[in-house]
Amino acid sequence: MSLARLLKRCVFAAAVLVVWPLWVLSWLERRLGLGEEAFLFGAQLLALMPGLPGAFLRGAYYVGTLERCHWEVRVGFGSIFVKRAASMARHASMGNYCVIGNADIGEGVMIGSRVSVPSGKRQHFDESGRLSATAGNFDRVRIGARSWIGEGAIVMADVGEHSVVGAGAVVVNRIGDRMLVSGNPAQALRPVDVDAAAVQGRD
């Protein structure tokens, strides 16, 4: 293990010691079926922590509170998960002021700043398709490994692996693997060429 990686592990362990009381609050809330207010409290509180310490604190918090989260992730300043059922894989990262709902973010995914990933596109409709203030359908949005999501994009449907979503795009239909999309609604522009190293992933 390199010295840099060892140092990173030590800093992460220190961050865990800081956020563990917030882990406990979120765990109790989930066990008692009380919703997600305590989870959101921790997420919003740590979203305001600046610099590298803030990035480590947010990563440590989500390791202990999301459905799945690798310790080697980066969540930017002002960015939050609003659903604890979300997941974030190894080496995934997001910029500043992102809002992520019920989403699975794959390994090595890079998300720009001010990106929104709501829990699908049916949150305000009941099972019969009528507008409802009390019922909603929360879909799970999946972003495939090593895809890039451009700044200001809104992603409401799945994105395949090694794909690129242009800045400001609005994804309302599933995007396949290795596609470059842009626009509102997002349209496929061309396939993305991917080298062998990117397909296999990097440690």
N, C-alpha and C positions, 0 to 999 in steps of 0.2 A: 504494500500500500504506500502510495506517495505521501510525502509530508503535507502537500496541499490538501489531499483528500482526508488525511487524518485530522488536520486542522478544521476542515469543513464539518466532519463528524462531531468534533468537540464543540464547535459553535452551535450546531444543531441540538446537541444534548443540553447545552445551556438554555437554548430557547424553549425546549420541552419543559425544563424546570420552571420557567416563567409562566408558561401558558397552561400548566396542568390544572390549576383551579377552574379555568374556563372549560377544559375537557370534562371535568366532573359535573359542572352545571349542565352542559349539553347532554352528557350521558344520562343524568337523572331525569332531565326533561323528556328524553326519548323513551326511557324505561317506563315513565309514568304516563306517556301518551299525551303530553301537554302542548304539542305543537312544535314550533321552531323559534320561538321568541328568544330563548336563552342562546341558542345557536347563532341567531342573527346578531344578538348583542355582542358576542365575542368576535364575529366576523367584522362587524362595523367598527368596533373599537380598534382592532388590530389593523384594519384598512388604513387608518390614519397615522400609523407609525412610519416615519420616513426612513429612507436610506436602506443600506444593507441589513441593519438590525431588524427593521420592519419586515423585510423579505423573509428572513429566517423565522421570525415570530409567526408570520402568516403561514409559512410552510409547516411549522411545527403544529400550529393549531389545526390545520386541515388534515394532517396525518392522523390526529386523534378524534376527529369529528365527522369527516366525510365517510361515505360508504367504503371507498378505497382511495388512498392517496400515497404515492411514493414520497420518501423524504427528500429526494433530489428533484424538486420542482421550484418554480419561481412565480410568485404572484405579486404583481406590481402594486404601487401605491394607489389607494382608493378603489382597488378591485375587490370584489366579494363574490362568494358563492351564496345564493339565497335558498338553496335546497341541500340538505345534508345527504340526500341520496345520490349526489353527484360523485364522480370519480376523476382522478387526474393521475396519469401514468408517468413513469420515469422520464426525466429531462423535458417534460412539458413546461411551457412558460407562457405568461401573458403580460401585456403591458399595463399601463395605468388606466384606472377608471373603467374597468370591465365589470359587467354584471352577468353572472353565470347561473342558470337555473338547473333543471334536472338534466344534466349532460354527462357524457362519458368523453373525456379528453384523452386521446391516445398518446402513446410514447413519442416523444420528440416533437409534439405539436407546438407551433409558435403562433401566438395570438397577439395581434397588435393592440394598441390602446383604444379605449372607448368602444370596444366590441361588446355586443349584447347577444347572449345565447339564451333566449327564453325557453320555457319547457314546452316546445312545440308551438303550434298555431291554433290550438283549440281550447285555450284556457278559460274562455268566457262563454263556452257553449256546453249545454248538457248533452246527454246521450242521444237525444232526438234532434240535435242541431239547433236548438233554440237558445237565444241569448239568455244567460242566467247570472244573477249576482251571487248565488250561493254554490252552484255546481260548476265544475270545470273538468276538462280532460287534460291531464299533464302528461305529455309525451316525453320520451327519453331521446334526446338528440345526441348522436354519436359523431365525433370528429376523428377520422382515421389517423393512424400513425404517420408522423412526419409531414402533416399538412400544414399549410400556412394560411392564416386568416388575416386579411388586411385591415388596416385601421378603420374604425367606424362601421364595420360590417355588422349585419344582423343575421344570425343563423338560426332558422326555425325548422330546418330539416337536416338529415344526415349528410355528412361530407365524407367521401371515401379517402383512402390512403394516398399520400403523396400528391394531394390536390392543392390548388391555390385559389383562394377566394379574394377577389380584388377589393381594394379599399372602397368602403361605402356600399358594397353589394348587399342585396337582400335575398337570402337563400330561402325559398319557400318550397322547393322540390328537391328530392334527393340528388346529390352530386356523386357521380361514380369515381372510381380510382383514377388518379393521374389526369385530372382535368383542370384547366384554367377557366374560371368563370368570373363574370363581372356583370354589373348592371342591376336594375330594379324592375322586375324580378331578375335574379341572376340567370344568365344564359351562358352555355358553354362556348368558349372562344376557340380553344384548340387543346389537343392532348399535351401533357407535360412530359418532357423527356427526363428520365431519372437514371442516374448512373448506378452501377452495381453496388457501390459502397452504401449509397443511400437506401437501396432496397433491402440490404442485409442489416442496416442499422449500425450505429457506432457505439462503442462502450464509452 
